[in-house]
Amino acid sequence: MKKDFQPAYFLNIDKSSIDLLEFNYYKNRGINILYYSEAIRMSDFREISPVGLSHKKGIQLYSFLNYLKKADEYEELNIDYFYQKLTLLNQLNKIRLKDIIDVLNIEANYDKENGLITVYDNTFQSLIDELDAVANSESKFSNYKYKLVNEVFIKAVI
């Protein structure tokens, strides 16, 4: 199936540690195991107990699936995401902050008097964090996506 192959996943909701033998066995067969015991170690993991769900394993599964859903949403918030969104803006000679806010679909206010941008959206903070990480790394000079996003912000005087 080559590139059309959809990876398979098992969700292990036991609180036991990772069994490397089991993990490698399934990994060699194209099946990934996601461990609840690893997710609960993450600082942003929250156990959720929805109304009407009282079984312990059900609550664990619900919490784990909710965490994975959120992690999938955050995965898209990387330099590739912003590169795709900001590519068209880079063709302009001058870019307004409003253009960036509209293209990224974020909530923000600009205080012209003090020159401060107040952002009410984690999306933008994710971009800034990733840009900082790339800027502080050796690869910034070869990363064309970083360069483009950076150019957009320079044109917007950010």
C-alpha positions as CSV (number, residue, x, y, z in Angstrom):
1,M,0.0,0.0,0.0
2,K,3.1,2.2,0.4
3,K,2.1,5.9,0.8
4,D,-1.6,5.1,1.0
5,F,-1.1,3.0,4.1
6,Q,-3.1,4.2,7.1
7,P,-1.3,3.5,10.4
8,A,-3.2,1.5,12.9
9,Y,-3.2,2.4,16.6
10,F,-3.9,0.5,19.8
11,L,-4.8,2.4,22.9
12,N,-3.5,0.9,26.1
13,I,-5.4,2.5,29.0
14,D,-3.8,0.4,31.8
15,K,-1.7,2.5,34.1
16,S,1.2,0.0,33.6
17,S,4.5,1.1,32.1
18,I,5.4,0.6,28.5
19,D,6.2,-3.0,27.6
20,L,9.0,-2.6,25.0
21,L,8.6,-6.2,23.8
22,E,4.9,-5.7,23.0
23,F,5.6,-2.2,21.6
24,N,8.2,-3.4,19.2
25,Y,6.2,-6.5,18.2
26,Y,3.3,-4.4,17.1
27,K,5.5,-1.6,15.7
28,N,7.1,-4.1,13.3
29,R,3.7,-5.0,12.0
30,G,2.7,-1.4,11.4
31,I,0.6,-1.0,14.6
32,N,1.4,1.8,17.0
33,I,0.5,1.5,20.7
34,L,-0.4,4.7,22.6
35,Y,-0.1,4.4,26.3
36,Y,-2.4,6.1,28.8
37,S,0.4,5.8,31.4
38,E,2.6,8.1,29.2
39,A,-0.2,10.6,28.6
40,I,-0.9,11.1,32.3
41,R,2.7,12.2,32.8
42,M,2.1,15.2,30.5
43,S,1.5,18.5,32.3
44,D,-1.5,19.4,30.1
45,F,-3.2,16.1,30.6
46,R,-6.5,16.3,32.6
47,E,-8.7,13.4,33.6
48,I,-12.2,14.2,32.7
49,S,-15.2,12.5,34.3
50,P,-18.2,13.2,32.0
51,V,-21.7,13.0,33.4
52,G,-23.1,9.5,33.2
53,L,-19.8,7.8,32.9
54,S,-18.7,6.1,36.2
55,H,-16.6,3.1,35.1
56,K,-12.9,3.8,35.8
57,K,-11.7,2.4,32.5
58,G,-14.4,4.4,30.7
59,I,-13.2,7.6,32.3
60,Q,-9.6,6.8,31.5
61,L,-10.5,6.1,27.8
62,Y,-12.6,9.2,27.5
63,S,-9.8,11.3,29.1
64,F,-7.2,9.7,26.9
65,L,-9.2,10.2,23.7
66,N,-9.9,13.8,24.6
67,Y,-6.1,14.4,25.2
68,L,-5.3,12.8,21.9
69,K,-7.8,15.0,20.1
70,K,-6.3,18.1,21.6
71,A,-2.8,17.0,20.9
72,D,-3.8,16.4,17.2
73,E,-5.2,20.0,17.1
74,Y,-1.9,21.4,18.5
75,E,0.2,19.3,16.1
76,E,-1.1,21.4,13.3
77,L,0.1,24.6,15.0
78,N,3.6,24.5,13.7
79,I,5.8,26.4,11.3
80,D,4.3,24.4,8.4
81,Y,0.8,25.6,9.3
82,F,1.9,29.2,9.5
83,Y,4.0,28.9,6.4
84,Q,0.9,27.8,4.4
85,K,-1.2,30.6,5.8
86,L,1.3,33.4,5.4
87,T,2.8,32.5,2.0
88,L,0.4,34.7,0.0
89,L,0.9,37.6,2.3
90,N,4.7,37.5,1.7
91,Q,4.0,38.6,-1.9
92,L,2.9,42.0,-0.7
93,N,5.4,44.8,-0.2
94,K,3.7,46.1,3.0
95,I,1.6,44.0,5.4
96,R,-0.7,45.2,8.1
97,L,-1.1,43.5,11.4
98,K,-4.8,43.2,10.6
99,D,-3.9,41.1,7.5
100,I,-1.9,38.6,9.7
101,I,-4.7,38.5,12.3
102,D,-7.3,37.8,9.5
103,V,-5.2,35.2,7.7
104,L,-4.4,33.3,10.9
105,N,-7.9,33.8,12.3
106,I,-6.7,34.9,15.7
107,E,-8.1,37.2,18.3
108,A,-5.8,40.2,19.0
109,N,-5.9,43.9,19.8
110,Y,-3.3,46.4,18.9
111,D,-2.6,49.4,21.1
112,K,-1.2,52.0,18.6
113,E,-0.2,54.4,21.3
114,N,2.1,52.0,23.1
115,G,2.8,49.7,20.1
116,L,1.7,46.6,22.0
117,I,-0.1,43.6,20.6
118,T,-2.4,41.7,22.9
119,V,-3.2,38.3,21.7
120,Y,-6.1,36.2,23.0
121,D,-5.2,33.1,21.1
122,N,-2.7,30.3,21.9
123,T,-2.3,29.8,18.1
124,F,-0.2,33.0,17.8
125,Q,1.8,32.1,20.9
126,S,2.6,28.7,19.4
127,L,4.0,30.5,16.3
128,I,6.1,32.8,18.4
129,D,7.5,29.9,20.5
130,E,8.3,28.0,17.4
131,L,9.9,30.9,15.7
132,D,12.0,31.5,18.8
133,A,13.1,27.9,18.8
134,V,14.1,28.0,15.2
135,A,15.8,31.4,15.6
136,N,17.9,30.0,18.5
137,S,18.9,26.9,16.5
138,E,21.6,26.4,13.9
139,S,19.1,25.5,11.2
140,K,17.5,28.9,10.9
141,F,19.7,29.8,8.0
142,S,18.6,26.8,6.0
143,N,14.9,26.8,7.0
144,Y,13.1,28.5,4.1
145,K,9.7,28.3,5.9
146,Y,11.2,30.1,8.9
147,K,12.6,32.8,6.6
148,L,9.3,33.4,4.9
149,V,7.3,33.7,8.1
150,N,10.0,35.9,9.5
151,E,9.8,38.2,6.4
152,V,6.0,38.5,6.8
153,F,6.5,39.7,10.4
154,I,9.3,42.1,9.3
155,K,7.0,43.6,6.6
156,A,4.3,44.0,9.2
157,V,6.8,45.7,11.5
158,I,6.4,43.1,14.2
